[in-house]
């Protein structure tokens, strides 16, 4: 078991306007900020998802400590959805998070 139900949440979709998508730094900052807020409220784990074709984003999730649970086919979509579980403490402590947050 990953954790008690009270420790699990789902980070809602973060949509980033195309002009800000040149790097993943803003995504990392948003995820770290959300993770810190969730940890203060007793939430330890979350799920994240993205299209299976979004390989760079999947790689980012993995570099922040995410674990791929699997791919889910959704009727009506041309691609499957990759679903990850993330330990928020690992996300905040990840090398990529520390590097991006230190830039500020």
HUDA-V163906 format. One record per backbone hydrogen bond with DSSP energy under -0.5 kcal/mol. CO is the residue of the C=O (numbers start at 1). NH is the residue of the N-H. If there is no record, write none. Layout:
co-><CO | CO>
nh-><NH | NH>
//
This chain:
co-><4 | 5 | 7 | 7 | 9 | 10 | 13 | 14 | 15 | 17 | 18 | 20 | 24 | 25 | 26 | 27 | 28 | 29 | 30 | 31 | 32 | 33 | 34 | 35 | 36 | 37 | 38 | 38 | 39 | 42 | 44 | 45 | 46 | 47 | 48 | 50 | 51 | 53 | 54 | 55 | 56 | 57 | 58 | 59 | 60 | 61 | 62 | 67 | 70 | 71 | 72 | 73 | 74 | 80 | 81 | 82 | 83 | 83 | 84 | 85 | 86 | 86 | 87 | 88 | 89 | 90 | 91 | 94 | 95 | 96 | 97 | 98 | 99 | 100 | 101>
nh-><7 | 8 | 44 | 45 | 47 | 12 | 15 | 16 | 17 | 20 | 21 | 23 | 28 | 29 | 30 | 31 | 32 | 33 | 34 | 35 | 36 | 37 | 38 | 39 | 40 | 41 | 41 | 43 | 42 | 44 | 88 | 9 | 86 | 11 | 84 | 82 | 54 | 55 | 58 | 59 | 60 | 61 | 62 | 63 | 64 | 66 | 65 | 85 | 83 | 73 | 81 | 75 | 77 | 52 | 72 | 50 | 69 | 70 | 48 | 67 | 46 | 88 | 91 | 92 | 93 | 94 | 94 | 98 | 99 | 100 | 101 | 102 | 103 | 103 | 104>
//
